Amino acid sequence: MELSTTKTLFGKRRGFILFSLVLLCFCINLTDIKWADFKLNHYGVNAATEFFKAAFNPAFDYPNKEELPSTIPPYYEKIIKAAWVTVKYATCGFSLAIPIGIFMGFFASRSWWQFTRSKWIPRATAQLLHRFVRILITAGRSIHELLWGLLFISAIGTTPFSIIAAIAIPYGCTLAKVFSEILDEQESNCRDQIRLQGGSPFSSWLFGVVPLAFNDILSYALYRYECAIRSAAIFGFVGIPTLGYHIEAAAAEGIGYYGEIWTLLYVLLGIILVVERLSCFARKKLNSPQQSKHPHRSLEQLTKYRPKRFYLKFFTAFSVLLFIFVWNHQTLIPATQWLDDESMMSNLSFQQRWENFTRFLDKELTPSTVRNSGDWSQAFPWAKELFLSKGIAASLQTFYIATSAMILAWLSAICVIPWASKVLNSPQPFGVHKGNSRLQAFIRGAVALFLRFIFIISRSMPEYLLAFLLLVIFPPSAWPLIVALAIHNFGIVGRLGGELVDNRDFNHAKIPLLQGGSRAHSYFFSLLPTHFNRFLLYFFYRWETCVRDATILGMLSIASIGLEIKEAQARDRLDELFFFILLGAAIVMIGDLISDTVRSRIKETQ
Amino acid sequence: MIHLSDITKEFGSNKALSGINLEIEAGEFISLIGPSGSGKTTLLRHLNAQHLPTSGTLTIHGEHVPTLSPKALKALRCKIAYIPQDLGLVSSLKVYQNILLGKVGHFHSLTMLKKFLAPSKSDLETIHQVLNTVGIPEKLYDTTSTLSGGQQQRVAVARALFQNPHTILADEPVSAVDPARAKSMVELLKEIATKNNITVLMSIHNIGLAVEYFPRVIGLRKGKLVLDSTSPNEQELASLFELDSQDLIG
């Protein structure tokens, strides 16, 4: 047998990493950006210095207080109201997304009909319904919430409903997709057992699948609520008075207002961190099984002292009250009215809004050539012309931005994880004594804590907001978009990878340590190769989201689909706006399809 | 009560059961013994119609199982409790909820959901009584995943008892536990079956247990019934497990 020293270079794992590096260079080259674009000019250096200096000196009052009328509300009130509006829109939108997610998630799941023999729901009908709902939810989530917002605002004006619906639709569809996947992934043994006890297919699903999936479903819903707050914040960029609105306004004022930007950023991060910690706590409590502490044997005593989940009741009551409170119309108006004299709830009657809506559907969305000629055969040449003249370039640019960002994020995260992992950096990684001094252990622990904090901060920052802030400092190019997307996804992949390493018992990871290897050896030569497929799953799961996010980042005036959307909106060409939104959705759907196919292949090989 | 005549089961070209003839009377306590792949699980699965025979006659209480309507099949399954090797417990549920599921076939899904979320006092009393029988009444409100392997087995038995069955089919329920726990489980099942006149068919690998506790032992090898004895000796049973060279490679 002939031994080769070069053959191993191109194994599956190394092959993927090499391929991703080549793809990264290829994408960066094709986005037409250069490393030189990172170079700051004199204004940029000054702005960057001032911006980062302001991080340590956030504003606690209006920077131009002397110029303002005395009737203006106190500064803290402005900040609190902006934060409250952000939370309100997120909560309202999310409270609608939940029923959408549950309802559509049920129909999008195979788990309830796969084994049915009922004559009322023949398999073929259920399968057809399943396919139809899958298409609906893919379409719903392929359009970014900001773009849904633009569509609703164009159709019925800037009303709270536009924003709530814009959050509810894509979030509802995303929840539906994930809920259905969680239901479908449950083991079938409990369901089979219930069927063998005479249970109907629905009963076996209800009692054998739902209870197993419940905690994962709730955990994911809580995570999405955190995302909804980020989304509500960036609605400020389309004129909704959330935190993003004030950040954009402060950035437009220039260097003297950087302190205010940081105040608003800290508030946003604070809200997201509080929600993240609360949902972490709730998830932990939910996942902890209950056990009686008293050795009673009589039914009365057992019932009296049975383990109770007070926090769960409190959490449910709090969520219900919050939902009722935010949906109270009276609480929604004053928070938006104080901004200026024109309330977001303009005085348009329902009749006028309905007329606007029908005009939007009947006329404004109709391609201009069709509108002028009344001939629908003109629609295809119109679309073809738009696609060839602008669509292809914008789509490719969007793809390049998303792919380069994801490769950067993924590669950086997998390299950083060994120094961020709790278990690997403990004095006894995987229970193996390493003989570190107290100081060494302390330094390791502190570095790991700091890196995990960086992960949390990176993923807490909305990518759109990050890109906006980077564009304040850097010259306009695709770099800030790539870096913003990469930072956000670095945080997410870092967290997922960290959880993978920390929350499982890996005996194989001990071996390199027991043979005298370092923690890095244990990670790079045992954990990473063994769980490479899981890391690949994270890559494709986030790449799909990156493509979706990249479609809107161009709205910050950088060439991509988002820029075409923004320009169409500025020119009041709603037909073109709709075309580019659909084109963006098509790219996201293709991304979804590629990611789904690759992920299911990876799962098969696991 | 259970009558199998010349039962054959084929999975593609593989013959899992071949010419099985059996008569089982009410209240019998029977062990099915044989090496892995001998057809024990397949045979058990025929008795609650998980599998239908390729040929032969299978009747339970005079009813021809392969021709049962969905309603009659459901009624049959309500009366035959099945304990699989993995026990089939929903780990995230409370013990009383898992036991309640024993009667899932008796109620409409929504009625069951109501019982599930807010069990009536009478249901709780019955479940408590059943848990008393299996020796773990204090676990009533515990989450099932917190229980040890032995305790989970007892919950599975309690679920079967709550179902109020005429037959219990147990597919290697003691294969994953230590000898002491296995013995205690078989003792428990025997006591319950004798007291309530329940027919029990249990597949096991343990020859000692089969000889000590089971008045009737059925031996299978390569899908064929090779032993049906009311007084088996250990040597006879051990010969069932002797492997030829092909088995070892396989």
Boltz contact constraints between the chains, C-beta under 6 A:
constraints:
  - contact:
      token1: [A, 189]
      token2: [B, 86]
      max_distance: 6.0
  - contact:
      token1: [A, 189]
      token2: [B, 88]
      max_distance: 6.0
  - contact:
      token1: [A, 190]
      token2: [B, 88]
      max_distance: 6.0
  - contact:
      token1: [A, 190]
      token2: [B, 90]
      max_distance: 6.0
  - contact:
      token1: [A, 193]
      token2: [B, 88]
      max_distance: 6.0
  - contact:
      token1: [A, 194]
      token2: [B, 101]
      max_distance: 6.0
  - contact:
      token1: [A, 194]
      token2: [B, 104]
      max_distance: 6.0
  - contact:
      token1: [A, 196]
      token2: [B, 48]
      max_distance: 6.0
  - contact:
      token1: [A, 196]
      token2: [B, 82]
      max_distance: 6.0
  - contact:
      token1: [A, 197]
      token2: [B, 104]
      max_distance: 6.0
  - contact:
      token1: [A, 197]
      token2: [B, 105]
      max_distance: 6.0
  - contact:
      token1: [A, 198]
      token2: [B, 74]
      max_distance: 6.0
  - contact:
      token1: [A, 198]
      token2: [B, 77]
      max_distance: 6.0
  - contact:
      token1: [A, 198]
      token2: [B, 78]
      max_distance: 6.0
  - contact:
      token1: [A, 198]
      token2: [B, 105]
      max_distance: 6.0
  - contact:
      token1: [A, 199]
      token2: [B, 104]
      max_distance: 6.0
  - contact:
      token1: [A, 199]
      token2: [B, 105]
      max_distance: 6.0
  - contact:
      token1: [A, 202]
      token2: [B, 109]
      max_distance: 6.0
  - contact:
      token1: [A, 203]
      token2: [B, 104]
      max_distance: 6.0
  - contact:
      token1: [A, 203]
      token2: [B, 109]
      max_distance: 6.0
  - contact:
      token1: [A, 206]
      token2: [B, 109]
      max_distance: 6.0
  - contact:
      token1: [A, 207]
      token2: [B, 101]
      max_distance: 6.0
  - contact:
      token1: [A, 211]
      token2: [B, 90]
      max_distance: 6.0
  - contact:
      token1: [A, 211]
      token2: [B, 92]
      max_distance: 6.0
  - contact:
      token1: [A, 211]
      token2: [B, 93]
      max_distance: 6.0
  - contact:
      token1: [A, 212]
      token2: [B, 92]
      max_distance: 6.0
  - contact:
      token1: [A, 289]
      token2: [B, 143]
      max_distance: 6.0
  - contact:
      token1: [A, 289]
      token2: [B, 145]
      max_distance: 6.0
  - contact:
      token1: [A, 289]
      token2: [B, 146]
      max_distance: 6.0
  - contact:
      token1: [A, 290]
      token2: [B, 143]
      max_distance: 6.0
  - contact:
      token1: [A, 291]
      token2: [B, 142]
      max_distance: 6.0
  - contact:
      token1: [A, 291]
      token2: [B, 146]
      max_distance: 6.0
  - contact:
      token1: [A, 292]
      token2: [B, 141]
      max_distance: 6.0
  - contact:
      token1: [A, 292]
      token2: [B, 142]
      max_distance: 6.0
  - contact:
      token1: [A, 295]
      token2: [B, 138]
      max_distance: 6.0
  - contact:
      token1: [A, 297]
      token2: [B, 137]
      max_distance: 6.0
  - contact:
      token1: [A, 297]
      token2: [B, 138]
      max_distance: 6.0
  - contact:
      token1: [A, 299]
      token2: [B, 128]
      max_distance: 6.0
  - contact:
      token1: [A, 302]
      token2: [B, 140]
      max_distance: 6.0
  - contact:
      token1: [A, 306]
      token2: [B, 141]
      max_distance: 6.0
